[in-house]
Structures are given as structure tokens and as C-alpha cells.
């Protein structure tokens, strides 16, 4: 059963849309921490997924026009979903990530730290990178929707806000 629909372009379009939605859900379930921190295995996974789903999108029709139809569907689906998320709060709440409070007035939110897989060492590293030594000095630390950690520190008279860009693993040979 290579082709689901009799129209080859409709077949490619619907296959591409199905793969797009599957990947969107899979990324959503993997969590925001993973988005900002790719290691070698994550890069390999992304490359293999793209290769694996190519045939699922175009089926036996590997012509240039089928590839262009698949790409057009993916861009269109992405555009429509972004516009819909912008306008529809209920859907945005279902699909989009939300910032999480990691520290509030020096108190760690251990449940969120555990849920997001953020260790004390990683949180301390983020604090040190922004000149904050103690948890008690942090007024607010947030895990942002892009997976980065923002920190607001200081007393009420001299608050400073910093943003910690989570680094890629050293195995990728990142340049600092």
C-alpha cells in the first residue's frame, strides 16, 4: 500500500502533514530543556529522523515535484500553526511550552527542577555565570520557553537581571 490517495500530490501533502504533526508532538513531549542543549546523539537522531520520514512523506513518488509539494506543505503547516497559536490561547496552552519558576526569593522549586531534569550543579553554574553565589540572592530564576535560564538577583533596591544561555555539550565542539 504505497499510495493512500489516488491523487499523488494529495497523497504527498497528507503524508507530509501527518509527519509534521507527529514530529511536533514528539518534540513537545521531549521537553524544553532538550531544545537548548543538543548533544551528539541528538544531532544524529535529528538527521536519522529526517531521513526516515522522507519516504513516509513522499512514498514511492520521489520526483522533484513531490519533494517540492512536501516542502510546501511543511512550510504552510508551520505558518498556519504559528498563526493559530498566536491567536488561540487554549491551543497555545496545549502545544506551547510555558516558563517555569526554578527559584523564587531564594527558595528552590525542587518539583520543577526534578521535572525538567535540572541538577543543582547546572543551576549553580547558571548563577555563577551571572555573578550570583547563593540561592538566597536569587529573587527569581526562570526556565524560559527556549530552554534558557533567566535570573533576577539582588535586593529590592538594586535588582539585576541576567540571562543564561544553556551551552551545547562540549562533544559538539562549540566555540566560546
PLY file of the C-alpha trace (Angstrom):
ply
format ascii 1.0
element vertex 176
property float x
property float y
property float z
element edge 175
property int vertex1
property int vertex2
end_header
0.00 0.00 0.00
2.37 2.68 -1.25
-0.16 5.34 -2.06
-3.08 6.17 0.22
-4.95 8.50 -2.17
-5.35 8.31 -5.94
-4.00 11.84 -6.43
-0.23 11.56 -5.91
0.14 15.19 -4.77
-2.72 14.97 -2.28
-1.10 11.77 -1.02
2.26 13.55 -0.52
0.56 16.55 1.09
-1.37 14.48 3.64
1.62 12.26 4.41
3.77 15.35 4.97
1.17 16.91 7.24
0.92 13.70 9.28
4.71 13.55 9.71
4.83 17.24 10.67
2.21 16.78 13.37
3.94 13.65 14.67
7.31 15.43 14.94
5.67 18.48 16.57
4.08 16.27 19.25
7.29 14.28 19.76
9.32 17.47 20.29
6.66 18.85 22.63
6.78 15.69 24.74
10.59 15.70 24.92
10.60 18.96 26.90
12.06 22.43 26.51
15.34 21.63 28.21
16.24 19.45 25.25
15.72 22.28 22.76
18.53 24.45 24.04
21.04 21.69 24.63
21.77 19.33 21.74
24.48 16.75 22.13
25.94 14.42 19.51
23.25 11.78 19.91
20.53 14.44 19.48
22.08 15.65 16.22
22.34 12.08 14.94
18.71 11.48 15.93
17.55 14.57 14.03
19.48 13.51 10.92
18.12 9.97 11.06
14.56 11.13 11.67
14.72 13.40 8.64
15.94 10.51 6.53
13.40 8.07 7.98
10.37 10.28 7.45
11.29 11.32 3.93
9.83 8.12 2.50
6.83 8.39 4.79
6.11 11.82 3.29
6.62 11.16 -0.41
6.02 7.41 -0.60
7.17 5.89 -3.87
6.94 9.25 -5.67
10.46 10.65 -5.30
10.15 13.21 -8.08
11.22 16.82 -7.69
7.62 17.97 -7.74
6.72 15.61 -4.88
9.63 16.94 -2.84
8.50 20.49 -3.51
4.91 19.62 -2.55
6.16 18.06 0.69
8.30 21.13 1.48
5.43 23.50 0.64
3.07 21.58 2.92
5.59 21.67 5.77
6.15 25.42 5.42
2.41 26.06 5.11
1.56 23.86 8.11
4.23 25.60 10.17
2.91 29.04 9.17
-0.70 28.11 9.93
0.16 26.55 13.28
2.22 29.60 14.33
-0.60 31.99 13.36
-3.19 29.79 15.08
-1.11 29.54 18.26
-0.72 33.31 18.29
-4.48 33.83 18.09
-5.78 30.86 20.12
-4.75 30.80 23.80
-6.31 27.38 24.51
-4.37 25.73 21.70
-1.21 27.66 22.64
-1.54 26.40 26.22
-1.89 22.84 24.92
1.02 22.89 22.47
3.44 25.61 23.55
5.82 25.42 26.48
5.49 27.80 29.42
8.20 29.43 31.53
8.81 27.63 34.81
9.87 29.20 38.12
13.04 27.48 39.35
13.83 29.79 42.28
11.57 32.37 43.93
13.01 34.64 46.64
15.84 32.22 47.31
13.61 29.14 47.56
14.22 26.35 45.07
11.25 24.76 43.36
12.51 21.18 43.61
9.45 19.68 41.88
10.05 21.76 38.73
13.81 21.19 38.86
13.22 17.43 39.01
10.54 17.53 36.32
12.81 19.48 33.96
15.91 17.41 34.79
17.95 20.39 36.01
20.56 19.47 38.59
21.78 21.70 41.41
25.15 21.82 39.67
23.60 23.12 36.45
21.57 25.72 38.35
24.66 26.82 40.31
26.60 27.10 37.04
23.93 29.42 35.62
24.06 31.51 38.77
27.89 31.71 38.77
27.94 32.80 35.13
25.93 35.82 36.22
27.81 36.63 39.40
25.36 35.14 41.86
26.82 32.93 44.57
23.94 31.83 46.76
20.39 30.66 46.12
19.28 33.19 48.76
20.49 36.03 46.49
18.21 34.95 43.64
14.89 36.77 43.56
13.69 34.85 40.51
15.19 32.18 38.27
13.09 31.07 35.30
13.45 28.25 32.82
12.31 30.09 29.70
10.34 28.52 26.86
13.50 28.29 24.76
15.22 26.23 27.47
17.47 29.01 28.77
17.62 30.13 32.38
16.95 33.80 33.27
17.99 35.07 36.67
16.97 38.20 38.57
19.18 38.78 41.60
19.90 41.46 44.20
17.97 43.22 46.88
14.85 45.23 46.16
16.93 48.43 45.72
19.42 47.05 43.21
17.87 44.27 41.14
19.90 42.93 38.22
18.57 40.66 35.52
20.78 38.18 33.72
20.11 35.56 31.09
21.96 32.24 30.99
22.31 30.73 27.52
22.50 27.00 28.09
25.59 25.70 26.35
25.71 22.85 23.91
27.66 19.86 25.11
31.41 20.01 24.55
31.18 16.98 22.27
29.83 19.25 19.53
32.97 21.39 19.60
31.15 24.61 20.44
33.08 27.82 20.10
33.01 30.12 23.14
0 1
1 2
2 3
3 4
4 5
5 6
6 7
7 8
8 9
9 10
10 11
11 12
12 13
13 14
14 15
15 16
16 17
17 18
18 19
19 20
20 21
21 22
22 23
23 24
24 25
25 26
26 27
27 28
28 29
29 30
30 31
31 32
32 33
33 34
34 35
35 36
36 37
37 38
38 39
39 40
40 41
41 42
42 43
43 44
44 45
45 46
46 47
47 48
48 49
49 50
50 51
51 52
52 53
53 54
54 55
55 56
56 57
57 58
58 59
59 60
60 61
61 62
62 63
63 64
64 65
65 66
66 67
67 68
68 69
69 70
70 71
71 72
72 73
73 74
74 75
75 76
76 77
77 78
78 79
79 80
80 81
81 82
82 83
83 84
84 85
85 86
86 87
87 88
88 89
89 90
90 91
91 92
92 93
93 94
94 95
95 96
96 97
97 98
98 99
99 100
100 101
101 102
102 103
103 104
104 105
105 106
106 107
107 108
108 109
109 110
110 111
111 112
112 113
113 114
114 115
115 116
116 117
117 118
118 119
119 120
120 121
121 122
122 123
123 124
124 125
125 126
126 127
127 128
128 129
129 130
130 131
131 132
132 133
133 134
134 135
135 136
136 137
137 138
138 139
139 140
140 141
141 142
142 143
143 144
144 145
145 146
146 147
147 148
148 149
149 150
150 151
151 152
152 153
153 154
154 155
155 156
156 157
157 158
158 159
159 160
160 161
161 162
162 163
163 164
164 165
165 166
166 167
167 168
168 169
169 170
170 171
171 172
172 173
173 174
174 175
